[in-house]
Amino acid sequence: SLYLAAAGVGRLTLVDEERVEESNLNRQVLHWTRDLGRGKAESAAEKLRELNPGVRVEVVGERLTEENAGRILRGDAVVDGLDNYGTRYLVNSFCVRRGIPFVHAAVEGLVGQLLTVVPGKGPCLRCVIPEPPPPKPLFPVLGPTPGVMGCLQAMEVIKLLTGLGRPMVGRLLLFEGKGMTFEEVEVERNPRCPVCGGGSGRRGPSRKK
């Protein structure tokens, strides 16, 4: 949201029901020490309004659910800043039904992934990741990792809004911070996908040659 506000995107809606905790400060750079205990959405909105008063920032301090998704998920694109696949799948399904582009990113430790979903033009998130990854031992997220992925998401949104460049539709971008490498994996729409296809089924990504 920081780079989108700086770029002059006219309207942003921030959705988060949580409050700022000290453990957030290493990576969620819109929150400062003075914000501890505040709602995350309102804390972030305050900084974005200071950065660019011309941007309209709406705050939704609620947990996203099936019941409120229709009221909350609006606009020209939805950006995934989530920390669980259950809600990611909810957002993915809703965006596919409504025809709203969805820019997904996820991080773990020193690695991150990014995929842009444009309904009708490529695979959705469930095509690429049919089921949530198995749980792993908790490894702290290093602050720069979500920063890298968040910047890439902002770039994708700007490309979608302006028509510039080639969004990551049908291409899964993998970032590995330890070796500072990026890898692109071609992914296809699954005709049996329960969200954007005709049924249930699995299909894994195919490696780009």
Secondary structure, DSSP 4 states (H G I P E B T S, - for coil): -HHHHHHT-SEEEEE---B--GGGTTT-TT--GGGTTSBHHHHHHHHHHHH-TTSEEEEE-S---TTTHHHH--SS-EE---S-HHHHHHHHHHHHHHT--EEEEEEETTEEEEEEE-TTSS--HHHH-SSPPPP----PPPTHHHHHHHHHHHHHHHHHHH--S---TTEEEEEETTTTEEEEEE----TT-TTTSSS----PPEEP-
